[in-house]
Amino acid sequence: QNAGTVEFLVDKSKKFYFMEMNTRIQVEHPITEMVTGLDLIEEQIKIAAGFPLAYAQKDIQIKGHAIECRINAEDPAKGFLPSPGTITELYVPGGLGVRVDSAIYHGYAIPPYYDSMIAKLIVHGDTREKAMARMKRALGEFILHGVSTNIDFHYDILHDVDFQKGEYDTGFIQKKNFLSQ
């Protein structure tokens, strides 16, 4: 009686392949929240407090498209090695359809001991094209100095024509050679 997620990969012929099952809320839950309008953490807390779930699966409507970029303090040019250090300048994007989940701030010291993810940048749009345009804008506005990040790496991927057409697979990064740009 708790949250669980099941993850699959889908190939070009639309075959599904099981990846994993997690007995927790997914790390990517903001994507689900953006396209459903539901606050999954709030719902999880209500259930834990003894309240019944206020809706059924059939009541949930998917609206639009959402994209998440995990902002990591790491250097793509150095094999994505962690980049601990102190944030010396920070501007986080915002606006309609833009969400940033993070605890970083100007002067924050990123330690070398933990996961390098320092923020999740999530956008929503009525269509995939609108969501991609919103993410490009948000990545372009995201300013973070003092440590290396993968912000430009995400930006380059979103500007790739094949990515925009939805023509990518698990070998996409290596085939496109993004790391040598």
N, C-alpha and C positions, 0 to 999 in steps of 0.2 A: 504494500500500500504506500507507494511513493513514486517519485518520478523515475523514469527510465527512458533511454533512447536507444534506438537501433539504427546503425549506419550501414549504407549500401553504396556500392559503385555501380554505375550504369555504363554499358559499352555502347558502341555505335549502333548495334542491332537491337538496342533497348533491353538487353538481358541484364538482370540485377544480380549482383554478387554481394553476399553478406560480408561485412568488414568486422563489426564488433557490436556488442551490447554493453551499455554502461548503466549502472544502477545509480544514476544521479541525473540532475538536470544537465543538459548539454551546455558546453562552453559557448556555443553559438546561439544560445536562447534569445539574444536580442534580435536575431533575424526573424525568428518565429513571432516575437512580440511586435516587430515592425509591420509584418504582413497580416497579422490577425487583430492587432489593437489590444491584445491581452497582456497583462503583466503576470508572467508565469511565476515569478518569485513571490509576488503578493498572493497568488492563488495557492502556491505551495505552503505558505505560512498559514493561510486560512484553513487549509485542510489539516495541517498539523495541530491547529487550535481547536479542531473538532467541527468546523463548519463543513457542510456538504458542498461539493462542486456545484456551482450555480448554472451549469450548462452541460450539454452533451456534445459529442464530437460532431454530430450533424448540424449543430448550431454555429459552428465555427466557419467563417468565410475567409478565404484568402483574397487579399486585395493588394495588387501591385507586385513589385519586385524589390527585394532587398539584397544588398551586398555588404559583406564585412571584410575589412582589412585589419589584420592584427599588426599593430605597430610594435616592432621589436627593437630593442637597443642592441643591434648587431650590425655587422658590416658585411653586406652581400659581396663586396669585392674581395673579401678575405674568407670566403667559404661560410659566411654567416656566423663568424665568431662573435661571441658576446662582446658588447662594448660598454663596460661599466664606466661610471663617471658621474659628473654633476651636470644637471641641466642648467645651462647658462642663459638660455632664452627660450620662451615658450609662448606660442599662440595656438590655441585649439580652435578649429573651425566649428561653426554652428549654423543655425538657421533651419528653415522648414525641411523636414525629412532627414536631418543630420543628427546623429547621436554619437557621443563619445563616452565610453565607459573607461574610467581611469582614476587613479589616485595621485598622479604625478603633478608637480608644480615647479615653478621657477625656483631653482636652488635645490631641488630634490636630488639626492645622491643615489644613483642606481648601483646596488651592490653586485658583486660578481658571483654570488653564491646561489642565486635563484633563477627561475625561468626569466628569459629576457623580454617577455611580453610586457609592455608598459602601458598599452592602451588598445582598445578595440574601437575602430572607427566604423560606424554602421550608417548606411544611407538607405532611403526608401524612395521609390518613384512609382508612378502609375504603370510604367513599362520598364523593361530591362534597359532600353536605351536611355530613358530619363534617369534611372538609377545610376547607370554608368557615367552620365554627364555630371550628375550630382557628386559622385565619388571623385571624379577627376578634379572638379572644383575644390572639394574638401581637401583632397591630398595636396593640391596646389597652394592652399591657404594654410596648411598645417606647418608651423615653424617650430623646430626643435633643434637647438644647438647645444653643444657641449659633449654629445655622444654621437656615434654613428647610428643611423636607423635604416630601416628598409622602406621608408616613405617613398623615395624616388624609384625604388624597385617596383613597388605597387603601381606607381604613376606610369612607368614605362609599360607594364603589362596592360593596364587599362587603355593605353593608346595603341596597342597592337591590333591590326586589322583582323587577324584570325581570332583573337580573343573577343573582339567586338561582334564578330559573326557567330560566336559560340563554337568555333572549330578548334578545340584543344583537347588534350588528353594528359595522362600522367607524365608523358615525356616532353610536354610543351616547353618548359623552361630550358631544358638542355637543347632541344631542337632550335629554339629561337635565339639561343646564346645571349640571353639578357645579362648574364654576369660579366660579359666582356665589354659591355657598353660603357 
